[in-house]
């Protein structure tokens, strides 16, 4: 079954092709793109469109690859042995399956999301090469090999915080989610707010893309932040009217806290607005 996007997720032709190519090749799909462009949401919507379960492994800076396979809780076993608890002799009682184990032993083909892989140590991707290639791993404590019953569809996201190893990249199908253009962004807004006022969308997109083009901005507003901003504007009549009557030389739009996330960018936009007003006064 080919992925075509869903009623709640706007997928470009290139993204749909990338998903279907990765599924056909039986390779992990490595997704990169700006924060807020829907990388994580893609895995959720893919699982939904296929009618299958999503298993999510959120990677942190302290995450080790072995944790995705399993963890042996030796401390609990030692404590239980001291307390004389029954079953302590069976080491299998102290093996905690990880997300890969869960995906491998699922009764159906699932979608496995390895989210933000670039947060972990540089060796993390390489430590998963064999398991992702062979779809199996060995549990030393129980002398057992865990094999995938159904090969999971693997989606891996990265925010480009660090470079991934070449050996890992060779085993993935790669796609970069470009930031949506105005037309695509309009379709995304329609998905979230089907009854939104056309004038509000037009004005909001104008301000949103102007903010993204501001030179020197530390953090450009993302798609998810635009959606939050529109939700606020729809709920606040005064803010919405302030947007409609806004002077282009104003530093910040109403409810700007949904779009601008740090004081450096706030000060930058204020300086740019001051320069625009000054140029306007000079020309008069």
Residue pairs with C-beta under 8 A, 6 or more apart in sequence:
1 49
1 50
2 16
2 20
3 11
3 16
3 19
3 20
3 23
3 46
3 49
3 50
4 11
4 16
4 49
5 11
5 15
5 16
5 45
5 49
6 45
6 48
6 49
7 191
8 45
8 191
9 38
9 41
9 42
9 45
9 191
10 180
10 184
10 187
10 188
10 191
11 19
11 42
11 45
12 178
12 184
14 175
15 42
15 175
15 177
18 29
18 31
18 173
18 174
18 175
19 29
19 42
19 46
19 175
21 173
22 28
22 29
22 153
22 172
22 173
23 29
23 153
25 173
26 151
27 154
27 171
27 172
27 173
28 114
28 132
28 154
28 155
28 156
28 171
28 172
28 173
29 153
29 154
29 155
29 156
29 172
29 173
29 175
30 156
30 157
30 158
30 164
30 169
30 172
30 173
30 174
30 175
31 39
31 42
31 155
31 156
31 157
31 158
31 175
31 176
31 177
32 39
32 157
32 158
32 159
32 160
32 174
32 175
32 176
32 177
33 39
33 176
33 177
33 178
33 179
34 177
34 179
34 220
34 222
35 159
35 222
36 222
36 223
36 224
36 225
37 177
37 179
37 180
37 222
37 223
38 177
38 223
39 157
39 177
40 113
40 115
40 157
42 155
42 177
43 54
43 56
43 111
43 113
43 115
43 155
43 157
44 54
44 113
46 111
46 153
46 155
47 53
47 54
47 110
47 111
48 54
50 109
50 111
50 153
52 108
52 109
52 110
52 111
53 106
53 108
53 110
53 111
54 110
54 111
54 113
55 99
55 102
55 103
55 106
55 110
55 111
55 112
55 113
55 152
56 99
56 113
56 115
57 68
57 98
57 99
57 100
57 112
57 113
57 114
57 115
58 115
58 116
59 114
59 115
59 116
59 117
59 119
59 120
59 124
60 119
60 120
61 119
61 120
61 121
63 119
63 120
63 124
64 120
64 121
64 124
64 127
65 120
65 123
65 124
65 127
65 128
66 98
66 127
67 98
68 98
68 99
68 100
68 101
68 114
68 128
68 131
69 98
69 100
69 101
69 131
69 137
69 139
69 146
70 95
70 96
70 97
70 98
70 101
70 139
71 95
71 96
71 98
72 91
72 94
72 95
72 96
72 141
73 94
73 95
73 96
74 94
76 94
77 88
77 91
77 93
77 94
80 87
80 88
81 88
87 93
91 141
91 142
92 141
92 142
95 139
95 141
95 142
97 105
99 112
99 114
100 112
100 128
100 131
100 137
101 137
101 146
103 110
103 112
103 148
103 152
104 135
104 136
104 146
104 147
104 148
104 149
104 152
105 146
105 148
105 149
106 149
106 150
106 152
107 149
107 150
108 150
109 150
109 151
109 152
109 153
110 150
110 152
110 153
111 152
111 153
111 154
111 155
112 152
112 153
112 154
112 155
113 155
113 156
113 157
114 154
114 155
114 156
114 157
115 157
116 157
116 158
116 159
117 124
117 125
117 156
117 157
117 158
117 164
118 158
118 159
118 160
118 161
118 162
118 164
119 159
119 161
122 162
122 165
125 164
125 165
125 168
126 165
126 167
126 168
128 168
129 167
129 168
129 171
130 137
131 137
132 154
132 171
133 171
135 147
135 148
135 151
136 145
136 146
136 147
136 148
137 145
137 146
138 144
138 145
138 146
139 145
139 146
156 172
158 164
179 212
179 223
180 188
180 223
182 205
182 209
185 205
185 208
185 223
185 226
186 201
186 205
188 223
188 227
189 196
189 201
189 205
189 226
189 227
189 230
190 196
192 227
192 230
193 230
193 231
193 234
196 230
196 234
199 244
200 230
200 233
200 234
200 240
200 243
201 230
203 243
203 244
204 226
204 229
204 230
204 233
204 243
205 226
207 243
207 246
207 253
208 221
208 226
208 229
208 259
211 217
211 220
211 221
211 253
211 259
211 260
211 269
212 220
212 221
214 268
214 269
214 272
215 272
216 268
217 265
217 268
217 269
218 262
218 264
218 265
218 268
219 260
219 261
219 262
219 265
221 229
221 259
221 260
225 258
225 259
225 261
226 259
228 258
229 255
229 258
229 259
232 239
232 255
232 258
233 239
233 240
233 243
233 254
233 255
234 240
236 254
236 255
238 254
239 254
239 255
240 254
242 254
243 253
243 254
246 253
246 254
248 276
249 273
249 276
249 277
249 280
250 273
251 266
251 269
251 270
251 272
251 273
251 274
252 260
252 266
252 269
252 270
252 273
253 259
256 266
260 266
260 269
